[in-house]
Amino acid sequence: MKPILVIGGGITGVTAAVELAETGKEVILIEKKSYLGGKVIQMHNYFPKLCPPACGMEINFRRIKNNSRITVMTHTELAAVSGKKGAFTVNLKTVSRYVNDLCTACGECVAICPVERPDSFNYNYGLTRAIYLPHPLAYPQRYEIDDNFCEGESCGKCVEICKYDAIDLNAKPLEKEIEVHSIIGATGWENYDASKISGLNYNKSLDIVTNVEFEILLSDKGPGEGKLVRPSDGKPPKSIAFVQCAGSRDENYLPYCSAVCCSASLKHALNIADMLPDTKVSIHYVDLRVTGRNEDFLRRVEETKNIELVKGKIARVDVDPESNVLYVEAENIAEGLKKKEAVDMVVLATGIVPTANIPGTIKNDDNFMLTNQQNGIYPAGCAKKPMDVSTSVKDGTAAALKAMGK
Ligand SMILES: Cc1cc2nc3c(=O)[nH]c(=O)nc-3n(C[C@H](O)[C@H](O)[C@H](O)COP(=O)(O)OP(=O)(O)OC[C@H]3O[C@@H](n4cnc5c(N)ncnc54)[C@H](O)[C@@H]3O)c2cc1C
């Protein structure tokens, strides 16, 4: 059998690749970023057990490293596809990272690089040099160069200092045509663009953040290096309001429910209670949608001091231009009133937008890829519908089973 192409190196694609290879199939796993792990590797911790992302990922990376049947191609996307199940021809395009696999990640190049860039792995909280390791757990452990910032040969300091000949500032993109048996589309999701939501004023204050940015603020990668601080002034917030369904279940933005945002906010509230037990947290929701083991999670939140669950929509978030104080105007259905309260931070629980950009696939009205058993391309994970990590793992395994069939 020809190899099976897995597109997307998040938890879904990584699971599918490992499962296929461990049943003896050849796999080509392509990932458009320079590292595997997708969104999970960027998280502070993940439910239901609140374990750090390294927990599941490290084992998977080891399984990939030790299995010669998996070829990992990072910085690579599918440019074109033709053919049918059993005999697809695919064109893969790999952009250069300018650092080859002789790199030992010694870091000497970083120390000498004179240019800085926003740390995109950390949602631009903080800076890295133009040559950088995407993050400490990065697989593969190899540096890369951001050519939007690097000064190229006019600088060349990294090339001079590298003892391993690992840097080529003139490296060119590569194209490759290969034949594959079938394709798994595990291209995942992006966070909804919060600046499109009117009335929530995302762009007006550094202290109005999205739920994915909040993951970084909680983590040791954030500006507080493991202590939760307000982005505007570096002080611990005394009150935080969560806006559920920010731009979701709304015909003007995303009409669907993203399935994980309620559990994510409950997780965030428990994280805050651990770090800053005196900080007041209010979660403003329309309905709380949690399933399975996350029901226990909800009970823990209900029992935790200083966390309030408020049923009712947030009408607006305003920023006082003089003092920068944030005001949240929200209904409280249980009490039958609407209140305007000052808070130190606002977290917008924005939803999941599919990254379903694989040529030749069919999509639904919300842009999620649909399964078509006949065509040999199998969507899986959040590219198919919003789902949590454990469902993504099962879905990646299911896609692997379908993809290896005749
Ligand atoms: C705020 C928030 C918190 C969450 N917290 C939790 C939690 O605590 N526990 C939990 O179970 N779930 C949580 N989730 C859900 C979790 O993030 C998803 O279940 C998980 O990311 C799904 O993995 P995936 O592989 O399908 O997608 P992704 O993680 O998005 O991975 C997809 C990968 O495909 C790559 N890719 C995209 N397009 C292409 C292309 N054209 N070519 C090549 N590669 C491509 C991407 O770069 C990415 O690496 C949370 C979600 C949100 C919004």
The ligand as an SDF file (V2000), in Angstrom:
LIG
                    3D

 53 58  0  0  0  0  0  0  0  0999 V2000
   -9.7160   28.2570   24.8520 C   0  0  0  0  0  0  0  0  0  0  0  0
   -9.7310   26.7910   24.5850 C   0  0  0  0  0  0  0  0  0  0  0  0
   -9.2780   25.9320   25.5640 C   0  0  0  0  0  0  0  0  0  0  0  0
   -9.3490   24.5650   25.3620 C   0  0  0  0  0  0  0  0  0  0  0  0
   -8.9720   23.7480   26.3730 N   0  0  0  0  0  0  0  0  0  0  0  0
   -9.1520   22.4120   26.2520 C   0  0  0  0  0  0  0  0  0  0  0  0
   -8.9030   21.5550   27.3530 C   0  0  0  0  0  0  0  0  0  0  0  0
   -8.5110   21.9930   28.4330 O   0  0  0  0  0  0  0  0  0  0  0  0
   -9.1170   20.2130   27.1780 N   0  0  0  0  0  0  0  0  0  0  0  0
   -9.5870   19.6870   26.0030 C   0  0  0  0  0  0  0  0  0  0  0  0
   -9.8130   18.4820   25.9170 O   0  0  0  0  0  0  0  0  0  0  0  0
   -9.8080   20.4880   24.9170 N   0  0  0  0  0  0  0  0  0  0  0  0
   -9.5990   21.8300   25.0220 C   0  0  0  0  0  0  0  0  0  0  0  0
   -9.8170   22.6370   23.9370 N   0  0  0  0  0  0  0  0  0  0  0  0
  -10.0960   22.0130   22.6210 C   0  0  0  0  0  0  0  0  0  0  0  0
   -8.7640   21.5630   21.9540 C   0  0  0  0  0  0  0  0  0  0  0  0
   -7.9910   22.7020   21.6820 O   0  0  0  0  0  0  0  0  0  0  0  0
   -9.0570   20.7770   20.6700 C   0  0  0  0  0  0  0  0  0  0  0  0
   -9.7630   19.6140   21.0150 O   0  0  0  0  0  0  0  0  0  0  0  0
   -7.7810   20.3410   19.9320 C   0  0  0  0  0  0  0  0  0  0  0  0
   -6.9550   21.4340   19.6430 O   0  0  0  0  0  0  0  0  0  0  0  0
   -8.1620   19.6300   18.6210 C   0  0  0  0  0  0  0  0  0  0  0  0
   -6.9810   19.2140   17.9890 O   0  0  0  0  0  0  0  0  0  0  0  0
   -6.8390   19.1730   16.3840 P   0  0  0  0  0  0  0  0  0  0  0  0
   -5.6130   18.4020   16.1190 O   0  0  0  0  0  0  0  0  0  0  0  0
   -8.1170   18.7180   15.7730 O   0  0  0  0  0  0  0  0  0  0  0  0
   -6.6420   20.6950   15.9680 O   0  0  0  0  0  0  0  0  0  0  0  0
   -5.4000   21.6990   16.2240 P   0  0  0  0  0  0  0  0  0  0  0  0
   -4.9560   21.6240   17.6220 O   0  0  0  0  0  0  0  0  0  0  0  0
   -5.8770   23.0270   15.7070 O   0  0  0  0  0  0  0  0  0  0  0  0
   -4.2500   21.1540   15.2800 O   0  0  0  0  0  0  0  0  0  0  0  0
   -4.3400   21.2720   13.8790 C   0  0  0  0  0  0  0  0  0  0  0  0
   -2.9590   21.3620   13.2780 C   0  0  0  0  0  0  0  0  0  0  0  0
   -3.0590   21.4010   11.8370 O   0  0  0  0  0  0  0  0  0  0  0  0
   -2.1610   22.3790   11.3260 C   0  0  0  0  0  0  0  0  0  0  0  0
   -2.6740   22.8460   10.0190 N   0  0  0  0  0  0  0  0  0  0  0  0
   -3.7410   23.6430    9.7640 C   0  0  0  0  0  0  0  0  0  0  0  0
   -3.8940   23.7910    8.4380 N   0  0  0  0  0  0  0  0  0  0  0  0
   -2.9050   23.0930    7.8300 C   0  0  0  0  0  0  0  0  0  0  0  0
   -2.5460   22.8620    6.4770 C   0  0  0  0  0  0  0  0  0  0  0  0
   -3.2320   23.3830    5.4680 N   0  0  0  0  0  0  0  0  0  0  0  0
   -1.4810   22.0860    6.2110 N   0  0  0  0  0  0  0  0  0  0  0  0
   -0.7320   21.5340    7.2210 C   0  0  0  0  0  0  0  0  0  0  0  0
   -1.0400   21.7260    8.5360 N   0  0  0  0  0  0  0  0  0  0  0  0
   -2.1100   22.4790    8.8400 C   0  0  0  0  0  0  0  0  0  0  0  0
   -2.1670   23.4720   12.3860 C   0  0  0  0  0  0  0  0  0  0  0  0
   -0.9970   24.2860   12.2940 O   0  0  0  0  0  0  0  0  0  0  0  0
   -2.2090   22.6250   13.6690 C   0  0  0  0  0  0  0  0  0  0  0  0
   -0.9030   22.2760   14.1110 O   0  0  0  0  0  0  0  0  0  0  0  0
   -9.7930   24.0300   24.1150 C   0  0  0  0  0  0  0  0  0  0  0  0
  -10.2140   24.9100   23.1080 C   0  0  0  0  0  0  0  0  0  0  0  0
  -10.2140   26.2760   23.3530 C   0  0  0  0  0  0  0  0  0  0  0  0
  -10.7760   27.2080   22.3250 C   0  0  0  0  0  0  0  0  0  0  0  0
  1  2  1  0
  2  3  1  0
  2 52  2  0
  3  4  2  0
  4  5  1  0
  4 50  1  0
  5  6  2  0
  6  7  1  0
  6 13  1  0
  7  8  2  0
  7  9  1  0
  9 10  1  0
 10 11  2  0
 10 12  1  0
 12 13  2  0
 13 14  1  0
 14 15  1  0
 14 50  1  0
 15 16  1  0
 16 17  1  0
 16 18  1  0
 18 19  1  0
 18 20  1  0
 20 21  1  0
 20 22  1  0
 22 23  1  0
 23 24  1  0
 24 25  2  0
 24 26  1  0
 24 27  1  0
 27 28  1  0
 28 29  2  0
 28 30  1  0
 28 31  1  0
 31 32  1  0
 32 33  1  0
 33 34  1  0
 33 48  1  0
 34 35  1  0
 35 36  1  0
 35 46  1  0
 36 37  1  0
 36 45  1  0
 37 38  2  0
 38 39  1  0
 39 40  1  0
 39 45  2  0
 40 41  1  0
 40 42  2  0
 42 43  1  0
 43 44  2  0
 44 45  1  0
 46 47  1  0
 46 48  1  0
 48 49  1  0
 50 51  2  0
 51 52  1  0
 52 53  1  0
M  END
$$$$
